[in-house]
Amino acid sequence: MIELTADLTLQNKRFAGITLAKGTYLYCGSANGPGGIAARVIRHCKTTKKPHWHVDELTSNGAGRVTSVLVVPGGDECELRAALHEPDTQVPVPGFGSSDCIDCVSHLVITQDDDISALFTKLPKV
C-alpha cells in the first residue's frame, strides 16, 4: 500500500502529465529477479533510487511512502489485482505497472477503504 500525501503529476515518458490524486494506492507486482521479494520490497521502500519500474515514481523523492506490504509467495500479481479490484477501487492510470500484461488494465488501484485488512480478506488463497 502506498500513501500519497499530495497530488503527484507523473513524469514517466508513458504517463507524463497524468496526475494521481492524494490518497491510498494498492500496487500489485511480482519479484522474479535477483534477490526475490525481499530485495524488491526493500527497493520500493527506499525514497532515493534510480527509476526503473512505474511504481518507482510513486515511492521516490518523497512523492509517497509505502505504508504496508503483503507478500504472497507463489502468488500471481494479476490474480491479486483482480481480487482487489472491487467497487470501492478505481484504476487511476491504465497500463500502470502492467505493460507486460495482456489481461490487466492496470496493476495500480486507488481505494477509499482505509482498512487494508478488509481488502486482504478478498485475496485468493495460495
C-alpha positions in Angstrom: 0.0 0.0 0.0 1.4 3.4 -1.0 0.1 6.6 0.6 0.4 9.8 -1.5 0.1 12.8 0.9 -0.3 15.2 -2.0 -1.3 15.1 -5.7 1.5 13.7 -7.9 2.0 14.5 -11.6 3.7 11.7 -13.3 6.9 12.4 -15.3 7.4 8.9 -16.7 7.5 9.1 -20.5 4.5 6.9 -21.0 2.3 8.6 -18.3 3.8 12.1 -18.4 1.2 14.7 -17.3 -1.2 12.4 -15.6 -1.9 13.5 -12.1 -2.6 11.0 -9.3 -4.7 12.4 -6.5 -3.6 12.4 -2.9 -4.8 9.1 -1.4 -4.2 5.4 -0.8 -2.9 3.2 -3.7 -2.5 -0.5 -3.9 0.1 -1.8 -6.3 0.5 -5.5 -7.2 3.8 -6.6 -8.6 6.0 -9.7 -8.9 9.6 -10.1 -7.9 11.2 -12.7 -10.1 14.6 -11.0 -10.4 17.8 -11.3 -8.3 17.1 -11.1 -4.5 13.4 -12.0 -4.9 10.6 -10.4 -3.0 12.8 -9.2 -0.1 15.0 -7.2 -2.5 12.1 -5.8 -4.3 10.2 -4.7 -1.2 13.4 -3.0 0.2 13.8 -1.2 -3.1 10.2 0.1 -3.1 10.6 1.3 0.4 13.7 3.4 -0.4 13.0 7.0 -1.2 16.1 7.6 -3.2 16.7 5.3 -6.2 17.1 5.4 -10.0 13.6 4.9 -11.5 13.2 1.5 -13.2 9.6 0.4 -12.7 6.5 2.5 -13.0 5.9 2.3 -9.2 9.3 3.9 -8.5 7.8 7.3 -9.4 5.3 6.9 -6.5 7.9 5.9 -4.0 10.8 8.2 -4.9 11.9 11.6 -3.7 9.2 12.0 -1.1 6.3 11.5 -3.5 4.6 8.8 -1.4 5.5 6.2 1.1 5.0 2.5 1.4 2.7 2.0 4.4 2.2 -1.7 4.3 3.3 -4.7 2.2 1.6 -8.1 1.7 3.9 -10.8 0.5 2.2 -13.8 -1.2 4.9 -16.4 -2.1 3.9 -18.0 -5.3 1.1 -15.5 -5.8 0.2 -14.1 -9.2 0.1 -10.3 -9.5 -2.8 -10.4 -11.9 -4.9 -12.6 -9.7 -4.1 -10.3 -6.7 -5.0 -7.2 -8.7 -8.2 -8.8 -9.9 -9.2 -9.7 -6.3 -8.5 -6.2 -5.1 -10.5 -4.5 -7.9 -13.8 -4.1 -6.1 -16.5 -1.5 -6.4 -14.7 0.8 -3.9 -11.5 0.8 -6.0 -10.6 2.6 -9.2 -7.9 2.2 -11.9 -6.2 5.6 -11.9 -3.8 5.0 -14.8 -4.5 2.4 -17.4 -1.3 0.4 -18.2 0.5 1.4 -14.9 2.7 -1.5 -13.8 1.1 -3.8 -16.3 2.9 -3.1 -19.6 3.9 -6.7 -19.9 0.4 -8.0 -19.1 -2.3 -8.5 -21.7 -5.2 -9.2 -19.3 -5.0 -6.4 -16.7 -6.0 -2.8 -17.2 -3.5 -1.8 -14.5 -1.6 -3.2 -11.6 -2.3 0.0 -9.6 -5.6 0.8 -7.9 -6.8 3.5 -5.7 -9.0 2.7 -2.8 -11.2 4.6 -0.4 -11.1 1.7 2.1 -8.8 2.8 4.9 -9.0 -0.7 6.4 -6.5 -2.6 4.2 -7.0 -5.8 6.2 -10.6 -5.9 4.8 -9.2 -5.8 1.3 -6.7 -8.6 2.0 -9.5 -10.9 3.0 -10.7 -10.8 -0.6 -7.4 -12.2 -1.9 -7.2 -15.7 -3.4 -5.7 -18.4 -1.2 -2.4 -19.7 -2.4 
